[in-house]
Every structure is written in C-alpha cells, then in structure tokens.
Amino acid sequence: MEEMLEKIKEIVEGKRKRDEKLNEICKLLSKIPYYNWVGFYRVCNEKLVLTAFVGEETEHKTIPVGKGICGMAVKQGKTIVVQDVSKEKNYIACSPKVKAEIVVPIFKEGKIVAEIDIDSHAKAPFSKNDKEFLEKVAKIISKIF
C-alpha cells in the first residue's frame, strides 16, 4: 500500500483539475479487490455532494450531514467502519450487493471538507491497516481541497 500512497501523492501534485485527480484516485483505490465502490463526497452547506466515484451508479448524489454512514462520519468527525451494514440502523442502501462500508473524513485546517467512502461486497473486509491507509490517503488528498 506504500506504493499506492506514492502514486496518490504524484496524482495530487500533478497539474490536472481536482475532479480529474479524484477520479484517478478512485480508479487506483478500486484496484484493491474488496474496494467495490470508491467515491469522494465534498461537504457543501450541511450536505455531502458526490464529486467522483468508481463502481455502480448510485442515486445518493447528495446526502444530508448526519444521515447514513457518510453523514455520521462528518457529524462525528471521525472514520467509521461498518463491517456488516445489515446491522446498522442509519445505513443508506446504495446497492443490495454492499455488505460493508468505511468512511474517512478529509480535514483541511481542522475542518471536514470532504470524505472518502468505500463499499465492499464482502462482510467484514476492513482491517486496522485499511483504516490507517485510508486516513493517510485522506491527509494527502486534503491538499487539493
């Protein structure tokens, strides 16, 4: 995963527009076999707005802060890992294939500006290493917000 972090740094430091960089990072992260949907939501006026993603189409292009796992991650200001979405009351179903989700806030100057959202079709796929890795990704990506 260190190699992938280096590639993400290269993308972030490149000359393309932010959304193009985010799309490329989505594609890169989706190479991890159990990262079946990878997306970035920007925080905009108490809502999360889908900015870039790779995976199945979703109707959830805008999510209120506090709603679903994505909204809770912003409200709580921390990474949320749900290993079995069927047991989560506040889960917003995007696809019946999704079994687990991890959401990582992206901070800039102490404020959440966006988040990484990853869905998996496997139950309990996310480890401590995934959480630490994605938090490093979030820190690198914060430079483009």
C-alpha positions in Angstrom: 0.0 0.0 0.0 3.0 2.3 0.3 3.4 2.2 -3.4 -0.2 3.3 -3.8 0.3 6.2 -1.4 3.3 7.3 -3.5 1.1 7.2 -6.7 -1.6 9.2 -4.9 0.9 11.8 -3.9 2.0 12.1 -7.6 -1.6 12.5 -8.7 -2.3 15.2 -6.1 0.9 17.1 -7.1 0.0 16.9 -10.8 -1.3 19.7 -12.9 -4.8 18.4 -13.7 -8.1 19.7 -12.1 -9.2 18.5 -8.7 -12.1 16.4 -10.0 -9.9 14.7 -12.6 -7.4 13.9 -9.8 -10.2 12.5 -7.6 -11.4 10.3 -10.5 -7.9 8.9 -11.0 -7.5 8.2 -7.3 -10.9 6.4 -7.3 -9.7 4.2 -10.1 -6.5 3.5 -8.3 -8.1 2.6 -5.0 -10.7 0.4 -6.7 -7.8 -1.9 -7.7 -7.9 -3.2 -4.1 -10.1 -6.3 -4.6 -12.6 -5.7 -1.9 -13.0 -1.9 -2.6 -16.0 -2.4 -4.8 -17.3 1.2 -4.8 -14.9 4.1 -4.2 -16.2 7.7 -4.0 -15.5 11.2 -2.7 -18.1 13.4 -1.3 -17.5 17.1 -0.7 -19.1 18.9 2.2 -21.3 21.7 1.0 -23.8 23.6 3.2 -24.6 20.7 5.6 -24.8 18.3 2.7 -22.4 15.8 1.1 -22.2 16.1 -2.6 -20.8 13.2 -4.7 -17.8 14.5 -6.6 -16.1 11.4 -8.1 -16.7 7.7 -7.9 -15.9 4.3 -9.4 -18.4 1.5 -9.2 -22.1 1.0 -9.6 -24.2 4.1 -10.2 -25.8 5.5 -7.1 -28.9 7.6 -6.6 -27.3 9.1 -3.4 -25.5 12.0 -5.1 -26.4 14.3 -2.1 -26.6 13.2 1.5 -27.5 15.4 4.5 -24.9 15.6 7.2 -25.9 13.1 9.9 -27.8 10.7 7.6 -26.3 7.3 6.7 -22.7 6.3 7.5 -21.4 9.1 5.3 -23.3 11.7 7.1 -22.4 10.3 10.5 -18.7 10.4 9.7 -18.9 14.1 9.1 -21.2 14.7 12.1 -18.9 12.7 14.4 -15.7 14.0 12.8 -14.1 10.5 12.6 -13.6 7.4 10.5 -16.5 5.0 10.7 -16.1 1.3 9.8 -19.2 -0.8 9.4 -18.3 -4.5 8.9 -21.9 -5.6 8.3 -24.3 -2.9 7.0 -27.3 -5.1 7.7 -26.8 -4.5 11.4 -26.6 -0.7 11.0 -29.8 1.3 11.6 -28.6 4.5 10.0 -27.3 2.8 6.8 -28.5 4.2 3.4 -28.6 1.3 1.0 -26.9 2.1 -2.3 -26.9 -1.5 -3.7 -28.0 -4.8 -2.3 -24.5 -6.1 -3.0 -22.9 -3.9 -0.4 -22.1 -5.7 2.8 -19.6 -3.4 4.5 -18.6 0.3 4.4 -15.7 2.5 5.6 -16.0 6.3 5.5 -13.0 8.5 6.2 -13.3 12.3 6.7 -10.9 14.6 4.9 -9.8 17.5 7.1 -8.3 20.9 5.9 -7.3 23.4 8.5 -9.2 21.5 11.2 -12.5 21.4 9.2 -14.0 18.5 7.3 -14.1 19.4 3.6 -14.8 16.0 2.1 -14.7 12.3 2.7 -13.7 9.0 1.2 -16.5 6.4 1.0 -15.7 2.8 0.2 -18.2 0.0 -0.1 -17.4 -3.7 -0.2 -19.4 -6.7 -1.4 -17.7 -8.8 1.4 -18.7 -8.8 5.0 -16.0 -7.6 7.5 -13.3 -7.0 4.9 -11.8 -3.8 6.5 -8.8 -4.2 8.9 -6.9 -1.7 11.0 -4.5 -1.4 8.1 -7.3 -0.3 5.8 -8.3 2.4 8.3 -4.8 3.6 8.7 -4.1 3.5 5.0 -7.2 5.5 4.1 -6.6 8.0 6.8 -3.1 8.6 5.2 -4.9 8.9 1.8 -7.3 11.5 3.2 -4.4 13.5 4.6 -2.6 13.5 1.2 -5.8 14.4 -0.7 -6.6 17.3 1.7 -4.1 19.4 -0.2 -6.4 19.6 -3.2 -9.4 21.0 -1.3 
